[in-house]
Amino acid sequence: MSIPHINLRDYREGDAQTKAAFVQTLGKGLEEVGFLTVGGHGLDKANIEKSYAMFREFFALPDDVKRQYDKVAGGARGYTPFGREHAKDQKLPDLKEFWHTGQDLPEGHALRGEYPDNVWPEELPGMQAAILHLYRQFEECAATMLKALAEYYGLPSNTFSDMIVAGNSILRTIHYPPLSADMPAGAVRAAAHEDINLITLLIESQGAGLEILTQDNQWEAVHALEGDIIVDSGDMLHRLTNGVIPATTHRVVNPAEGENKSRYSMPFFVHPYSACDLTVMERFVSAERPAKWPPITAGQFLQQRLEEIGLIKK
């Protein structure tokens, strides 16, 4: 299987024909594969490298230091210790620890009270500026692709992108430590799962292991060119489109023999604001394809999923 590739500059700067080709590749790629690789995204390479370097330093700190930053309910911000999260319908924990950075709104904003404050480690004073800059670049990139996706379906261009304005998007930085002899038998770095959100943007990971489940039920490794990002569709977009766009199943497998070392990755989970209506859109409903799911808000849907993966107690 060939994972489609797009260049965001084609949509931002191209002529009408180039933009139309971009829109078609994006739409068909999400429908038929659920994953694409993206170049020309405009994310600051130097800042990405700086951010990875700071998080490598953070995850190397003693556990008692890291756990000082595990203080926001459900892991919504700051540090989540190794082994706490598991995939939906899985009992064994994923072999990872991670850090969450979320929406940062100014005082007086109507949604300011919806989001907990971000947490910043005292040991790395430069992290806040670097990560918030990266967060905003991710938001802009995601909005551009969601506008192109709306165009693919003949919808008003802001149909999907308006959902993420001041949305509950999360930048997650993940550390998968080297495997040790005391890890639970059968546990993997990230068990097979689908993402909760609309789309996910994943910076080129530092270490192999990402695989997707193809439509013919085969696992295939995902490789991006240096500097590209990977985009995949999640449960919320699957729901809005009445299943037309799949929420693609993927996993991170354990390292091969002789390659047992740390792996780092940095996905940006693109979420709507909590009150956003995720009712199946009329564009995707017909007599032959009735709505598969009842109405729900993004906040309600997220709550359900966080309970299912063990970050919030039911």
Short mmCIF file of the C-alpha atoms (twelve columns), coordinates in Angstrom:
data_MODEL
# 
_entry.id   MODEL 
# 
loop_
_atom_site.group_PDB 
_atom_site.id 
_atom_site.type_symbol 
_atom_site.label_atom_id 
_atom_site.label_alt_id 
_atom_site.label_comp_id 
_atom_site.label_asym_id 
_atom_site.label_seq_id 
_atom_site.Cartn_x 
_atom_site.Cartn_y 
_atom_site.Cartn_z 
_atom_site.pdbx_PDB_model_num 
ATOM 1   C CA . MET A 1   0.000   0.000  0.000   1 
ATOM 2   C CA . SER A 2   1.187   3.496  -0.813  1 
ATOM 3   C CA . ILE A 3   0.422   6.181  1.765   1 
ATOM 4   C CA . PRO A 4   -0.507  9.401  -0.123  1 
ATOM 5   C CA . HIS A 5   1.798   12.402 0.068   1 
ATOM 6   C CA . ILE A 6   0.763   16.069 -0.133  1 
ATOM 7   C CA . ASN A 7   2.622   19.362 0.076   1 
ATOM 8   C CA . LEU A 8   0.800   22.091 1.972   1 
ATOM 9   C CA . ARG A 9   2.409   24.791 -0.160  1 
ATOM 10  C CA . ASP A 10  0.377   23.457 -3.100  1 
ATOM 11  C CA . TYR A 11  -2.785  24.538 -1.322  1 
ATOM 12  C CA . ARG A 12  -1.456  27.726 0.243   1 
ATOM 13  C CA . GLU A 13  0.409   29.058 -2.799  1 
ATOM 14  C CA . GLY A 14  -0.585  26.998 -5.854  1 
ATOM 15  C CA . ASP A 15  -2.770  27.921 -8.786  1 
ATOM 16  C CA . ALA A 16  -6.340  26.660 -9.088  1 
ATOM 17  C CA . GLN A 17  -5.320  23.373 -10.729 1 
ATOM 18  C CA . THR A 18  -2.621  22.663 -8.143  1 
ATOM 19  C CA . LYS A 19  -4.973  23.430 -5.254  1 
ATOM 20  C CA . ALA A 20  -7.670  21.197 -6.745  1 
ATOM 21  C CA . ALA A 21  -5.201  18.307 -7.020  1 
ATOM 22  C CA . PHE A 22  -4.193  18.830 -3.390  1 
ATOM 23  C CA . VAL A 23  -7.831  18.775 -2.253  1 
ATOM 24  C CA . GLN A 24  -8.507  15.533 -4.122  1 
ATOM 25  C CA . THR A 25  -5.415  13.776 -2.769  1 
ATOM 26  C CA . LEU A 26  -6.209  14.867 0.790   1 
ATOM 27  C CA . GLY A 27  -9.863  13.820 0.637   1 
ATOM 28  C CA . LYS A 28  -9.280  10.483 -1.072  1 
ATOM 29  C CA . GLY A 29  -6.285  9.765  1.138   1 
ATOM 30  C CA . LEU A 30  -8.325  10.186 4.304   1 
ATOM 31  C CA . GLU A 31  -11.253 8.196  2.900   1 
ATOM 32  C CA . GLU A 32  -9.264  5.309  1.452   1 
ATOM 33  C CA . VAL A 33  -6.239  5.068  3.764   1 
ATOM 34  C CA . GLY A 34  -6.818  7.364  6.736   1 
ATOM 35  C CA . PHE A 35  -3.156  8.416  6.739   1 
ATOM 36  C CA . LEU A 36  -1.103  10.859 4.652   1 
ATOM 37  C CA . THR A 37  2.396   12.292 4.793   1 
ATOM 38  C CA . VAL A 38  2.662   16.069 4.480   1 
ATOM 39  C CA . GLY A 39  5.522   18.287 3.366   1 
ATOM 40  C CA . GLY A 40  5.663   22.072 3.073   1 
ATOM 41  C CA . HIS A 41  3.830   22.411 6.392   1 
ATOM 42  C CA . GLY A 42  5.811   25.416 7.631   1 
ATOM 43  C CA . LEU A 43  6.645   24.087 11.106  1 
ATOM 44  C CA . ASP A 44  9.888   25.533 12.440  1 
ATOM 45  C CA . LYS A 45  12.497  22.757 12.134  1 
ATOM 46  C CA . ALA A 46  14.942  24.354 14.580  1 
ATOM 47  C CA . ASN A 47  12.195  24.743 17.162  1 
ATOM 48  C CA . ILE A 48  11.132  21.111 16.700  1 
ATOM 49  C CA . GLU A 49  14.695  19.948 17.333  1 
ATOM 50  C CA . LYS A 50  14.956  22.244 20.358  1 
ATOM 51  C CA . SER A 51  11.661  20.917 21.737  1 
ATOM 52  C CA . TYR A 52  12.727  17.290 21.341  1 
ATOM 53  C CA . ALA A 53  16.048  18.042 23.045  1 
ATOM 54  C CA . MET A 54  14.314  19.630 26.040  1 
ATOM 55  C CA . PHE A 55  11.918  16.724 26.442  1 
ATOM 56  C CA . ARG A 56  14.739  14.182 26.206  1 
ATOM 57  C CA . GLU A 57  16.278  16.080 29.109  1 
ATOM 58  C CA . PHE A 58  12.984  16.139 31.028  1 
ATOM 59  C CA . PHE A 59  12.232  12.420 30.636  1 
ATOM 60  C CA . ALA A 60  15.762  11.619 31.848  1 
ATOM 61  C CA . LEU A 61  15.018  13.290 35.209  1 
ATOM 62  C CA . PRO A 62  14.420  11.094 38.288  1 
ATOM 63  C CA . ASP A 63  10.873  9.783  38.654  1 
ATOM 64  C CA . ASP A 64  10.258  11.730 41.861  1 
ATOM 65  C CA . VAL A 65  11.087  14.983 40.051  1 
ATOM 66  C CA . LYS A 66  8.855   14.177 37.070  1 
ATOM 67  C CA . ARG A 67  5.958   13.185 39.310  1 
ATOM 68  C CA . GLN A 68  5.857   16.706 40.759  1 
ATOM 69  C CA . TYR A 69  4.235   17.659 37.444  1 
ATOM 70  C CA . ASP A 70  1.586   14.927 37.584  1 
ATOM 71  C CA . LYS A 71  -1.061  17.091 39.211  1 
ATOM 72  C CA . VAL A 72  -3.810  17.845 36.672  1 
ATOM 73  C CA . ALA A 73  -6.851  15.533 36.659  1 
ATOM 74  C CA . GLY A 74  -6.929  13.058 33.805  1 
ATOM 75  C CA . GLY A 75  -3.449  14.018 32.658  1 
ATOM 76  C CA . ALA A 76  -4.941  16.969 30.798  1 
ATOM 77  C CA . ARG A 77  -1.761  18.989 31.353  1 
ATOM 78  C CA . GLY A 78  1.771   18.196 32.419  1 
ATOM 79  C CA . TYR A 79  3.214   14.764 33.112  1 
ATOM 80  C CA . THR A 80  1.580   11.320 32.934  1 
ATOM 81  C CA . PRO A 81  3.769   8.562  34.412  1 
ATOM 82  C CA . PHE A 82  4.844   5.372  32.692  1 
ATOM 83  C CA . GLY A 83  2.196   2.663  32.426  1 
ATOM 84  C CA . ARG A 84  -0.904  4.693  33.330  1 
ATOM 85  C CA . GLU A 85  -2.643  4.834  29.933  1 
ATOM 86  C CA . HIS A 86  -3.938  1.836  28.032  1 
ATOM 87  C CA . ALA A 87  -5.661  1.500  24.666  1 
ATOM 88  C CA . LYS A 88  -9.451  1.221  24.566  1 
ATOM 89  C CA . ASP A 89  -10.595 -2.331 25.411  1 
ATOM 90  C CA . GLN A 90  -7.062  -3.282 26.504  1 
ATOM 91  C CA . LYS A 91  -6.092  -4.276 30.051  1 
ATOM 92  C CA . LEU A 92  -2.307  -4.070 29.729  1 
ATOM 93  C CA . PRO A 93  -0.789  -0.583 29.974  1 
ATOM 94  C CA . ASP A 94  1.090   1.040  27.116  1 
ATOM 95  C CA . LEU A 95  4.845   1.183  27.673  1 
ATOM 96  C CA . LYS A 96  5.194   4.966  27.627  1 
ATOM 97  C CA . GLU A 97  5.225   8.182  29.640  1 
ATOM 98  C CA . PHE A 98  4.165   11.535 28.218  1 
ATOM 99  C CA . TRP A 99  3.626   15.259 28.656  1 
ATOM 100 C CA . HIS A 100 0.547   17.275 27.623  1 
ATOM 101 C CA . THR A 101 0.438   20.901 26.529  1 
ATOM 102 C CA . GLY A 102 -3.012  22.305 25.874  1 
ATOM 103 C CA . GLN A 103 -4.851  25.388 24.718  1 
ATOM 104 C CA . ASP A 104 -3.510  28.637 26.171  1 
ATOM 105 C CA . LEU A 105 -6.083  31.437 26.050  1 
ATOM 106 C CA . PRO A 106 -5.797  35.016 27.373  1 
ATOM 107 C CA . GLU A 107 -7.653  36.228 30.418  1 
ATOM 108 C CA . GLY A 108 -11.134 37.378 29.471  1 
ATOM 109 C CA . HIS A 109 -11.573 34.884 26.621  1 
ATOM 110 C CA . ALA A 110 -15.015 33.260 26.711  1 
ATOM 111 C CA . LEU A 111 -13.505 29.756 26.881  1 
ATOM 112 C CA . ARG A 112 -10.630 30.576 29.229  1 
ATOM 113 C CA . GLY A 113 -12.302 28.847 32.167  1 
ATOM 114 C CA . GLU A 114 -12.792 25.598 30.229  1 
ATOM 115 C CA . TYR A 115 -9.135  24.639 30.179  1 
ATOM 116 C CA . PRO A 116 -6.718  23.969 33.033  1 
ATOM 117 C CA . ASP A 117 -3.525  26.001 33.114  1 
ATOM 118 C CA . ASN A 118 -0.530  24.517 31.350  1 
ATOM 119 C CA . VAL A 119 2.234   23.112 33.529  1 
ATOM 120 C CA . TRP A 120 5.884   24.011 32.894  1 
ATOM 121 C CA . PRO A 121 8.887   22.245 34.472  1 
ATOM 122 C CA . GLU A 122 11.110  24.532 36.489  1 
ATOM 123 C CA . GLU A 123 14.117  22.519 35.314  1 
ATOM 124 C CA . LEU A 124 13.613  23.654 31.685  1 
ATOM 125 C CA . PRO A 125 12.841  27.397 31.652  1 
ATOM 126 C CA . GLY A 126 12.889  27.647 27.847  1 
ATOM 127 C CA . MET A 127 10.181  25.065 27.290  1 
ATOM 128 C CA . GLN A 128 7.121   27.315 27.541  1 
ATOM 129 C CA . ALA A 129 8.072   29.658 24.677  1 
ATOM 130 C CA . ALA A 130 9.235   26.853 22.394  1 
ATOM 131 C CA . ILE A 131 6.231   24.583 22.905  1 
ATOM 132 C CA . LEU A 132 3.559   27.293 22.677  1 
ATOM 133 C CA . HIS A 133 5.132   28.506 19.414  1 
ATOM 134 C CA . LEU A 134 4.996   24.951 18.069  1 
ATOM 135 C CA . TYR A 135 1.390   24.575 19.284  1 
ATOM 136 C CA . ARG A 136 0.264   27.649 17.311  1 
ATOM 137 C CA . GLN A 137 2.033   26.456 14.161  1 
ATOM 138 C CA . PHE A 138 0.278   23.097 14.496  1 
ATOM 139 C CA . GLU A 139 -3.102  24.830 14.859  1 
ATOM 140 C CA . GLU A 140 -2.532  26.844 11.691  1 
ATOM 141 C CA . CYS A 141 -1.448  23.769 9.759   1 
ATOM 142 C CA . ALA A 142 -4.484  21.793 10.949  1 
ATOM 143 C CA . ALA A 143 -6.898  24.601 10.065  1 
ATOM 144 C CA . THR A 144 -5.515  24.739 6.520   1 
ATOM 145 C CA . MET A 145 -6.024  21.024 5.972   1 
ATOM 146 C CA . LEU A 146 -9.520  21.104 7.462   1 
ATOM 147 C CA . LYS A 147 -10.461 23.927 5.082   1 
ATOM 148 C CA . ALA A 148 -9.234  21.860 2.148   1 
ATOM 149 C CA . LEU A 149 -11.205 18.870 3.418   1 
ATOM 150 C CA . ALA A 150 -14.404 20.941 3.565   1 
ATOM 151 C CA . GLU A 151 -13.745 21.980 -0.031  1 
ATOM 152 C CA . TYR A 152 -13.410 18.315 -1.023  1 
ATOM 153 C CA . TYR A 153 -16.962 17.691 0.196   1 
ATOM 154 C CA . GLY A 154 -18.394 20.897 -1.251  1 
ATOM 155 C CA . LEU A 155 -19.004 22.377 2.201   1 
ATOM 156 C CA . PRO A 156 -18.357 25.980 3.313   1 
ATOM 157 C CA . SER A 157 -14.598 26.267 3.759   1 
ATOM 158 C CA . ASN A 158 -14.783 26.972 7.495   1 
ATOM 159 C CA . THR A 159 -17.065 24.004 8.308   1 
ATOM 160 C CA . PHE A 160 -14.388 21.936 10.054  1 
ATOM 161 C CA . SER A 161 -11.801 24.612 10.807  1 
ATOM 162 C CA . ASP A 162 -14.268 26.684 12.892  1 
ATOM 163 C CA . MET A 163 -14.626 23.681 15.192  1 
ATOM 164 C CA . ILE A 164 -11.019 24.006 16.371  1 
ATOM 165 C CA . VAL A 165 -10.921 27.760 17.009  1 
ATOM 166 C CA . ALA A 166 -9.911  28.005 20.695  1 
ATOM 167 C CA . GLY A 167 -10.371 24.239 20.684  1 
ATOM 168 C CA . ASN A 168 -9.226  21.604 23.126  1 
ATOM 169 C CA . SER A 169 -6.262  20.441 21.035  1 
ATOM 170 C CA . ILE A 170 -3.395  18.691 22.808  1 
ATOM 171 C CA . LEU A 171 0.297   18.512 21.998  1 
ATOM 172 C CA . ARG A 172 1.565   15.257 23.479  1 
ATOM 173 C CA . THR A 173 5.274   14.517 23.775  1 
ATOM 174 C CA . ILE A 174 5.875   10.806 24.331  1 
ATOM 175 C CA . HIS A 175 8.840   8.842  25.627  1 
ATOM 176 C CA . TYR A 176 8.908   5.082  25.059  1 
ATOM 177 C CA . PRO A 177 11.782  3.856  27.278  1 
ATOM 178 C CA . PRO A 178 13.957  0.854  26.397  1 
ATOM 179 C CA . LEU A 179 12.185  -2.385 27.274  1 
ATOM 180 C CA . SER A 180 13.164  -3.981 30.564  1 
ATOM 181 C CA . ALA A 181 12.808  -7.512 31.881  1 
ATOM 182 C CA . ASP A 182 10.130  -6.548 34.423  1 
ATOM 183 C CA . MET A 183 7.651   -5.144 31.883  1 
ATOM 184 C CA . PRO A 184 4.314   -7.043 31.706  1 
ATOM 185 C CA . ALA A 185 4.320   -9.971 29.309  1 
ATOM 186 C CA . GLY A 186 2.474   -9.045 26.120  1 
ATOM 187 C CA . ALA A 187 2.593   -5.274 26.705  1 
ATOM 188 C CA . VAL A 188 3.584   -3.052 23.782  1 
ATOM 189 C CA . ARG A 189 4.633   0.559  23.408  1 
ATOM 190 C CA . ALA A 190 1.185   1.545  22.132  1 
ATOM 191 C CA . ALA A 191 -1.475  -1.091 21.573  1 
ATOM 192 C CA . ALA A 192 -3.707  -0.934 18.508  1 
ATOM 193 C CA . HIS A 193 -6.072  2.038  18.777  1 
ATOM 194 C CA . GLU A 194 -7.816  4.863  16.945  1 
ATOM 195 C CA . ASP A 195 -7.275  8.504  17.874  1 
ATOM 196 C CA . ILE A 196 -10.136 10.272 19.650  1 
ATOM 197 C CA . ASN A 197 -9.996  13.604 17.846  1 
ATOM 198 C CA . LEU A 198 -10.677 15.039 14.367  1 
ATOM 199 C CA . ILE A 199 -7.197  14.633 12.889  1 
ATOM 200 C CA . THR A 200 -3.729  14.069 14.336  1 
ATOM 201 C CA . LEU A 201 -0.552  15.740 13.101  1 
ATOM 202 C CA . LEU A 202 2.596   13.809 13.980  1 
ATOM 203 C CA . ILE A 203 6.055   15.307 13.663  1 
ATOM 204 C CA . GLU A 204 8.662   12.913 12.304  1 
ATOM 205 C CA . SER A 205 9.286   10.593 15.254  1 
ATOM 206 C CA . GLN A 206 12.712  9.866  16.667  1 
ATOM 207 C CA . GLY A 207 12.635  6.096  16.328  1 
ATOM 208 C CA . ALA A 208 10.745  3.515  14.251  1 
ATOM 209 C CA . GLY A 209 7.702   1.484  15.282  1 
ATOM 210 C CA . LEU A 210 4.542   3.178  13.953  1 
ATOM 211 C CA . GLU A 211 2.293   0.832  11.961  1 
ATOM 212 C CA . ILE A 212 -1.200  1.182  10.476  1 
ATOM 213 C CA . LEU A 213 -3.835  -1.464 9.846   1 
ATOM 214 C CA . THR A 214 -4.715  -1.422 6.153   1 
ATOM 215 C CA . GLN A 215 -8.223  -1.956 4.840   1 
ATOM 216 C CA . ASP A 216 -7.277  -5.522 3.909   1 
ATOM 217 C CA . ASN A 217 -6.374  -6.115 7.578   1 
ATOM 218 C CA . GLN A 218 -2.585  -6.073 7.214   1 
ATOM 219 C CA . TRP A 219 -0.149  -4.145 9.410   1 
ATOM 220 C CA . GLU A 220 2.152   -1.818 7.502   1 
ATOM 221 C CA . ALA A 221 4.988   0.351  8.791   1 
ATOM 222 C CA . VAL A 222 4.593   4.104  8.249   1 
ATOM 223 C CA . HIS A 223 7.662   5.994  7.100   1 
ATOM 224 C CA . ALA A 224 7.774   9.740  6.452   1 
ATOM 225 C CA . LEU A 225 10.477  11.599 4.579   1 
ATOM 226 C CA . GLU A 226 12.773  13.649 6.772   1 
ATOM 227 C CA . GLY A 227 10.988  16.844 7.780   1 
ATOM 228 C CA . ASP A 228 7.506   15.647 6.817   1 
ATOM 229 C CA . ILE A 229 4.626   15.161 9.214   1 
ATOM 230 C CA . ILE A 230 2.083   12.350 9.257   1 
ATOM 231 C CA . VAL A 231 -1.649  13.098 9.335   1 
ATOM 232 C CA . ASP A 232 -4.338  10.620 10.326  1 
ATOM 233 C CA . SER A 233 -8.084  10.806 10.889  1 
ATOM 234 C CA . GLY A 234 -9.699  10.136 14.259  1 
ATOM 235 C CA . ASP A 235 -12.958 9.069  15.857  1 
ATOM 236 C CA . MET A 236 -14.579 12.518 15.832  1 
ATOM 237 C CA . LEU A 237 -14.125 12.994 12.084  1 
ATOM 238 C CA . HIS A 238 -15.291 9.419  11.551  1 
ATOM 239 C CA . ARG A 239 -18.453 10.242 13.475  1 
ATOM 240 C CA . LEU A 240 -19.148 13.597 11.772  1 
ATOM 241 C CA . THR A 241 -18.831 12.008 8.326   1 
ATOM 242 C CA . ASN A 242 -21.046 9.050  9.240   1 
ATOM 243 C CA . GLY A 243 -18.161 6.642  8.759   1 
ATOM 244 C CA . VAL A 244 -17.171 7.922  5.308   1 
ATOM 245 C CA . ILE A 245 -13.729 8.819  6.682   1 
ATOM 246 C CA . PRO A 246 -12.327 5.977  8.787   1 
ATOM 247 C CA . ALA A 247 -10.652 6.353  12.144  1 
ATOM 248 C CA . THR A 248 -7.585  4.399  11.160  1 
ATOM 249 C CA . THR A 249 -6.249  1.786  13.553  1 
ATOM 250 C CA . HIS A 250 -2.557  2.134  14.342  1 
ATOM 251 C CA . ARG A 251 0.000   1.010  16.919  1 
ATOM 252 C CA . VAL A 252 3.608   1.407  18.010  1 
ATOM 253 C CA . VAL A 253 5.363   -1.957 18.130  1 
ATOM 254 C CA . ASN A 254 8.204   -2.902 20.433  1 
ATOM 255 C CA . PRO A 255 11.736  -2.486 19.105  1 
ATOM 256 C CA . ALA A 256 13.422  -5.292 17.230  1 
ATOM 257 C CA . GLU A 257 16.243  -7.237 18.840  1 
ATOM 258 C CA . GLY A 258 19.365  -5.104 18.940  1 
ATOM 259 C CA . GLU A 259 17.354  -1.846 18.688  1 
ATOM 260 C CA . ASN A 260 16.130  -1.615 22.265  1 
ATOM 261 C CA . LYS A 261 16.481  2.112  22.869  1 
ATOM 262 C CA . SER A 262 14.272  5.082  23.687  1 
ATOM 263 C CA . ARG A 263 11.767  6.329  21.138  1 
ATOM 264 C CA . TYR A 264 10.280  9.835  21.180  1 
ATOM 265 C CA . SER A 265 7.311   11.196 19.271  1 
ATOM 266 C CA . MET A 266 5.236   14.378 19.280  1 
ATOM 267 C CA . PRO A 267 1.633   14.092 18.015  1 
ATOM 268 C CA . PHE A 268 -0.728  17.070 17.940  1 
ATOM 269 C CA . PHE A 269 -4.294  15.903 18.605  1 
ATOM 270 C CA . VAL A 270 -6.691  18.320 16.910  1 
ATOM 271 C CA . HIS A 271 -9.815  18.688 19.064  1 
ATOM 272 C CA . PRO A 272 -12.889 20.923 18.789  1 
ATOM 273 C CA . TYR A 273 -14.025 23.169 21.625  1 
ATOM 274 C CA . SER A 274 -16.039 21.201 24.171  1 
ATOM 275 C CA . ALA A 275 -19.537 22.439 23.202  1 
ATOM 276 C CA . CYS A 276 -18.965 21.657 19.520  1 
ATOM 277 C CA . ASP A 277 -21.811 19.561 18.077  1 
ATOM 278 C CA . LEU A 278 -20.590 16.205 16.712  1 
ATOM 279 C CA . THR A 279 -23.981 15.220 15.321  1 
ATOM 280 C CA . VAL A 280 -23.568 13.309 12.058  1 
ATOM 281 C CA . MET A 281 -23.598 15.934 9.285   1 
ATOM 282 C CA . GLU A 282 -26.495 15.937 6.805   1 
ATOM 283 C CA . ARG A 283 -24.010 15.899 3.909   1 
ATOM 284 C CA . PHE A 284 -23.207 12.287 4.822   1 
ATOM 285 C CA . VAL A 285 -26.717 10.976 5.549   1 
ATOM 286 C CA . SER A 286 -29.078 9.402  3.017   1 
ATOM 287 C CA . ALA A 287 -31.852 6.822  2.879   1 
ATOM 288 C CA . GLU A 288 -29.220 4.237  2.000   1 
ATOM 289 C CA . ARG A 289 -26.825 5.496  4.694   1 
ATOM 290 C CA . PRO A 290 -28.786 6.604  7.781   1 
ATOM 291 C CA . ALA A 291 -26.988 8.292  10.672  1 
ATOM 292 C CA . LYS A 292 -25.029 5.681  12.634  1 
ATOM 293 C CA . TRP A 293 -24.713 7.606  15.910  1 
ATOM 294 C CA . PRO A 294 -26.896 9.828  18.122  1 
ATOM 295 C CA . PRO A 295 -26.014 13.487 18.768  1 
ATOM 296 C CA . ILE A 296 -23.182 14.230 21.196  1 
ATOM 297 C CA . THR A 297 -20.870 17.135 21.978  1 
ATOM 298 C CA . ALA A 298 -17.097 16.995 21.643  1 
ATOM 299 C CA . GLY A 299 -16.716 17.381 25.400  1 
ATOM 300 C CA . GLN A 300 -19.059 14.474 26.143  1 
ATOM 301 C CA . PHE A 301 -17.341 12.274 23.576  1 
ATOM 302 C CA . LEU A 302 -13.886 13.074 24.941  1 
ATOM 303 C CA . GLN A 303 -15.011 12.290 28.499  1 
ATOM 304 C CA . GLN A 304 -16.216 8.846  27.395  1 
ATOM 305 C CA . ARG A 305 -12.960 8.053  25.619  1 
ATOM 306 C CA . LEU A 306 -10.727 9.248  28.482  1 
ATOM 307 C CA . GLU A 307 -12.605 6.915  30.811  1 
ATOM 308 C CA . GLU A 308 -12.148 4.040  28.362  1 
ATOM 309 C CA . ILE A 309 -8.365  4.507  28.154  1 
ATOM 310 C CA . GLY A 310 -7.846  4.849  31.891  1 
ATOM 311 C CA . LEU A 311 -6.953  8.534  32.227  1 
ATOM 312 C CA . ILE A 312 -10.213 9.385  34.038  1 
ATOM 313 C CA . LYS A 313 -12.012 7.131  36.493  1 
ATOM 314 C CA . LYS A 314 -15.637 6.375  35.647  1 
# 
